[in-house]
Amino acid sequence: MCSCEDQASTMVGLGAWSLVGAALIILLLPRSLEQCGHILLSAPIVRLGDQVTASCIINRNCSHLGTDWRVVWKLEPELHPRERRQHLPNGTLQSTITLPHLNHSRVLLSCCLHWGNSLQILDQAELQAGYPPTAPYNLSCIMNLTTNSLICQWEPGPNTHLSTSFTLKSFKSQDKCQTQKDSIPDCVPEVGQSHCSIPRKHLQLYQNMSIWVQARNALGTSASPKLCLAPMDVVKLEPPTLWALEPSPAVAPPQPGCLRLRWETWRPSLYIEQKCELRHQPRLGEAGWDLVSALPARTSQYELCGLLPSTAYTLQMRCTRWRLPGHWSEWSPSLELTTAQRAPIVRLDTWWRQRQLDPETVTVQLFWKPIALEEDSGQIQGYLVSWRPSDQAGAEPTLCDTTELNCTFQLPSEAREVVLKAYNTAGTSHPTPVVFLESRGPPLGRLHTTARDPHSLWVGWEPPSPQPQGYVIEWGLSPPSPKGSPMTWRMEHNGSIAGTLLQENIRPFQLYKITVTPLYQNTKGPSQHIYAYSQEMAPSHGPELHLRHIGKTWAQLEWVPEAPELGKSPLTHYTIFWTNTQDQSFSTVLNASTHSFVLRGLEPSSLYHVQLMAASQVWAANSTSLTLMTLTLEESELHILLGLFGLLVLLICLCGAAQFCCRPSRKYSLWPSVPDPARSSLGSWVPTITAEDILQLPSLRDPGMPPITKITVLEEEEKKPGPWESNASSGPGSLSTLVQAYVLQGDPRVPSAQPQPQPGNSDQVLYVQVLGSPTGPGPGHYLRCDSTQPLLEGLSPSPKSYENLWFQTSSPGTPEPLVPHPEDDSIFEPLLDFPLLQGLRVSGAEGLGGF
């Protein structure tokens, strides 16, 4: 009996229950459930996706379980509660389930009994699904003479998801495999392999045989197309073995660019006529294989030419049956050979330096560079420098035999030429004569250099006239390093150029001496040189910063510039940075000639950090930082500053007040704008009137008219009629006491008693004194005073030139002023000339009664 409590969590509608409780229930189940039921399948193996039907038969010995149980199907890992029940005539119960699509290649189907709180497996069956095998393809066979067997291989086709077996089948036939003569035992490969070998004992090498592969699984069988062949027609030979052909005195050595080789065929195939192919490629480089086909038959050696001289090659060979069908053998193991050398085919560019050792001997330092004239110009093993005196015959004595590109030797002073050759084991190059020319040509123009990058220098010049045939450019460290590389040089054969780029042996931060020499026909020009850097170094450190003087709001700094160093870029400017305790940073840039600077605008008793940076065109370097503190203000200085600040505030306040008061819009809002009679022009106050309204008054310029001394104006008492109102019916020949007090006459030059003001009129304002009497025979006069008091004390605006508001403030019952009588003009004519009284027209007592 098998339990499936561990699968209960996936069952639909069963709920969760404890593993411990389930184990107790399992132990209590009757052992008779072991033979309670079994599964019947419609087919254990079906095509993938087909329908499967399964039945679970419950025996009659399970009737003691009662009615509280049911059958549950499980297809890993899912439960399938839907099933059909049927009671069979023999008393058994059949539960059937149909799976419409089986999408698993291999799955386990279980019939379970759900009884109580337990789930028990009654029986299990494995379902398999897959595809029928497809026909194998690409069947091929090779007769291997080493193993003496026919080896066939094929492609098995796509995966069927089922266990599939392959069998190599064959039979012998005398015709073209149309009829079977003798059968050959089947060849079954190992599991997972797609090749099989038929031993030699079952074969006839020159007789046709039919071969095919059969594939079989539970859903069907398939076979590949048949192959008809004779074993010797598909034979595959073993590759030959390559050897280098040893040199022989009877045979001339190979020419440059040629290789001689031989090979040995595989011994069991000696009786087979073969043809071979040879392929080769240079050992170094990325060149591909070159194939040499159709090597001569029945030969075992070959000379391969057309190769590069002094070059190592890799060679391989393969063979097959000649004139009969067969397969190519594998490529043989590699053979490495080197082609023969050839004499160097080069051009040697030369240059020299001479130094007079004594009057009869000169020391010559000769330089040269080989220039290949062909791609396979030959390898150079060394150089020979020789000189033959003009008075001697025979072999030239050797001055130098070296592998270097320079040589130093001594010659007689009269020697003008030596010979240079390059050589190797195959011979020497054509001799190159070296003629020591004299400097008789014109010099170059201006020589200049420019650094393109840290590893190159451009050198330019102005070509002379006539145009040279070429130039020699030399460059090297200055001063020369004892352990460094020698002088580098180059020859330019184009005489029309005006410059060249030097990229060989150029390093940054090094001073180079560059020399240019023009070359002419049978002579040369004087050499000229220039010094240059490809890249200059930055300053190693900035100058040391010092504090010279310090004040309350300033500090004077100074520094000593560093001495110029060889190979280092000169300084272009300085930058001073200073920072306060609030992390506020300031900076200024100074030129390189400045050696001191004053920091201004500092705060008293404050701490500052100062740093100087020296910069060039390449880099920048910082100096040591400096920390300083400004001086503290004294107490007297503090008092002076506070006093100045107070005066400044007071001055600002006074200016503001003056601006506020003098502005017209502000002044008129505080008091009325009343003109000052003493400083005004009477003509400007005369209103514009018509001709018929002009009064004929005596002129103020009349010399007979006495001047006006003053006019006394009395304020009107409130709610009390004037003295003239009670006497309004008086005759025209009498005047009120007020008018007598208001209008006075007399000569101002004669002392006269002034009328005393009334007790209630303490606020009188004296403007003009009127001379004369209203009843006297002579005309009245008035005199102006120099008072600057306002004419009216109220806040009302100034009256117009044609009205007097003060005279209009009488009680409503007061009659309007009467027009003056012509007879009374002698009394009020001077008054009417006054601007404030021009609006009044008084005629005797009637006019005054209007007051």
LINZIDA-V483189 format. One record per run of one state. SS is the DSSP state (2 for helix, 1 for strand, 0 for the rest). FROM is the first residue (numbers start at 0). TO is the last residue. If there is no record, write none. Layout:
BEGIN
ss;from;to
SS;FROM;TO
SS;FROM;TO
END
This chain:
BEGIN
ss;from;to
0;0;0
1;1;2
0;3;3
2;4;9
0;10;17
2;18;27
0;28;29
2;30;34
0;35;35
1;36;40
0;41;43
1;44;46
0;47;50
1;51;57
0;58;58
2;59;64
0;65;67
1;68;74
0;75;76
1;77;79
0;80;82
1;83;86
0;87;91
1;92;98
0;99;104
1;105;114
0;115;116
1;117;129
0;130;135
1;136;143
0;144;147
1;148;154
0;155;163
1;164;171
0;172;180
1;181;186
0;187;193
1;194;198
2;199;201
0;202;206
1;207;216
0;217;218
1;219;222
0;223;225
1;226;229
2;230;233
1;234;235
0;236;239
1;240;243
0;244;257
1;258;263
0;264;265
2;266;268
0;269;272
1;273;281
0;282;288
1;289;291
0;292;299
1;300;303
0;304;310
1;311;320
0;321;325
1;326;326
0;327;333
1;334;337
0;338;344
1;345;357
0;358;359
1;360;371
0;372;380
1;381;386
0;387;395
1;396;401
0;402;404
1;405;411
0;412;415
1;416;423
0;424;425
1;426;427
0;428;430
1;431;434
0;435;437
1;438;440
0;441;445
1;446;452
0;453;454
1;455;460
0;461;468
1;469;476
0;477;486
1;487;491
0;492;497
1;498;501
0;502;509
1;510;519
0;520;521
1;522;524
0;525;526
1;527;532
0;533;535
1;536;536
0;537;543
1;544;549
0;550;552
1;553;558
0;559;566
1;567;567
0;568;569
1;570;579
0;580;583
1;584;590
0;591;594
1;595;599
0;600;605
1;606;615
0;616;618
1;619;621
0;622;624
1;625;628
0;629;633
2;634;661
0;662;662
2;663;666
0;667;675
2;676;678
0;679;680
2;681;684
0;685;689
2;690;692
0;693;710
1;711;712
0;713;735
2;736;741
0;742;763
1;764;765
0;766;766
1;767;770
0;771;779
1;780;783
0;784;803
2;804;807
0;808;820
2;821;831
0;832;833
2;834;836
0;837;842
2;843;848
0;849;850
END
